[in-house]
Amino acid sequence: MRSIHSRTLLAGALVAIAMGATAAQAASIQPPVQKSGTVEYLSGGIGQDEARAIEGEARHWPLTLEFAVKDKKRVDFAANVKVLVRDAKGHTALDLTAAAPFLLAKLAPGHYSIDATFAGKTLHEKAIVKPGHPAKAVFLWPAGTGESKS
């Protein structure tokens, strides 16, 4: 009886260690939380592992923004996107440059207007942030945006 109990405890401990290692690995992949004014944000998603970590984390953030360029048959992520988020009264809630293709922001509930500028082209979206219901806006620039003309 004791050997079965010992094996069960050992198996449980190994699972806990493995889960802890996975959580630690995900945390090391995720970029650090930053702050702009009073708003916390996270910008990341460069590389497949980091993109997966950001997508998994997004459900815990009120607003997710995703930036990409449509390139014929596929979509390429965009980085270094100028982001301006305004609340319903037109006040600036967030003004920064997203260094990576995903931006997670902890905004208060409300209606927001978002301008995202990449390679001189600005796209506009609206988002409604509700408690417990993460909002997402995807910005998709047309093929050729951001390509150098040499």
C-alpha positions in Angstrom: 0.0 0.0 0.0 2.7 2.4 0.9 4.6 1.9 -2.4 1.5 2.9 -4.4 1.0 5.9 -2.2 4.7 6.9 -2.6 4.5 6.5 -6.3 1.4 8.7 -6.5 3.1 11.4 -4.4 6.2 11.1 -6.6 4.2 11.4 -9.8 2.3 14.4 -8.4 5.5 16.1 -7.5 7.0 15.5 -10.9 3.9 17.0 -12.6 4.1 20.0 -10.3 7.8 20.5 -11.1 7.1 20.2 -14.8 4.2 22.7 -14.6 6.4 25.1 -12.6 9.1 24.8 -15.3 6.6 25.5 -18.0 5.3 28.6 -16.2 8.8 29.8 -15.6 9.7 29.3 -19.2 6.6 31.2 -20.3 7.4 34.1 -17.9 10.9 34.3 -19.3 9.5 34.5 -22.9 7.1 37.2 -22.0 8.4 40.8 -22.2 8.2 43.0 -19.1 5.2 45.1 -18.2 5.8 48.8 -18.9 3.9 52.0 -18.0 2.9 55.0 -20.0 1.3 57.6 -17.8 -1.1 55.6 -15.6 -1.6 52.8 -18.1 0.3 49.5 -17.8 1.1 47.8 -21.1 3.0 45.0 -22.6 4.4 45.0 -26.1 5.7 41.8 -27.6 5.2 38.9 -29.9 8.5 38.8 -31.8 9.2 35.2 -32.5 6.8 32.3 -32.3 7.3 31.5 -28.6 6.9 35.1 -27.5 3.8 35.5 -29.7 2.2 32.4 -28.1 3.0 33.7 -24.7 1.4 37.1 -25.5 -1.7 35.5 -27.0 -2.0 33.3 -23.8 -1.6 36.4 -21.6 -4.1 38.5 -23.6 -7.2 37.1 -21.9 -6.0 38.8 -18.7 -5.7 42.3 -20.2 -8.6 44.6 -21.0 -7.4 45.5 -24.5 -5.3 43.7 -27.1 -4.0 45.4 -30.3 -2.5 43.3 -33.1 -0.5 44.8 -36.0 0.2 43.1 -39.3 0.8 43.7 -43.1 -1.2 41.7 -45.7 1.4 40.3 -48.1 -0.3 38.6 -51.0 -1.0 35.1 -49.6 0.1 35.6 -46.0 0.2 38.1 -43.2 3.4 39.4 -41.7 3.5 41.0 -38.3 4.3 44.7 -38.1 6.5 46.3 -35.4 7.4 49.9 -34.4 3.8 51.0 -34.8 2.9 54.5 -33.4 -0.2 54.0 -31.2 -2.6 56.7 -30.0 -5.6 55.7 -27.9 -8.2 58.3 -27.0 -11.2 57.9 -24.6 -14.8 58.8 -25.4 -14.0 62.5 -24.4 -11.1 62.7 -26.8 -8.5 62.6 -24.0 -5.3 60.7 -24.7 -5.3 57.4 -22.7 -2.1 55.9 -24.3 0.5 57.4 -26.7 3.5 55.2 -27.5 5.3 53.2 -30.1 4.7 49.5 -30.0 8.0 47.8 -30.6 6.3 44.5 -31.5 3.2 43.1 -33.2 1.1 42.8 -30.0 0.2 45.4 -27.5 -1.7 44.6 -24.3 -3.1 47.5 -22.3 -4.8 47.8 -18.9 -7.3 50.5 -19.8 -10.3 51.4 -17.7 -13.8 50.3 -19.0 -15.1 52.6 -21.7 -15.1 53.5 -25.4 -11.8 54.1 -27.1 -10.7 55.4 -30.5 -7.4 54.0 -31.7 -5.0 55.3 -34.3 -2.1 53.0 -35.4 0.5 54.4 -37.8 3.0 52.2 -39.6 5.3 53.4 -42.4 3.4 56.7 -42.5 0.0 55.0 -43.0 -2.6 55.4 -40.2 -5.5 53.0 -39.6 -8.4 53.7 -37.2 -10.3 51.3 -35.0 -12.7 51.6 -32.1 -12.8 49.4 -29.0 -15.2 49.0 -26.1 -13.5 47.8 -22.9 -15.9 46.1 -20.6 -15.0 44.5 -17.2 -14.3 40.8 -17.6 -14.6 41.0 -21.4 -11.2 41.6 -23.1 -11.5 43.7 -26.3 -9.3 43.2 -29.4 -8.5 45.4 -32.4 -6.5 44.1 -35.4 -4.8 46.6 -37.7 -4.0 45.1 -41.1 -2.1 47.3 -43.6 -2.2 46.5 -47.3 0.6 44.6 -49.0 3.7 46.6 -49.7 3.3 48.9 -46.6 6.6 49.4 -45.0 8.7 48.1 -47.9 11.6 50.2 -49.0 11.4 51.6 -52.5 14.9 50.9 -53.8 
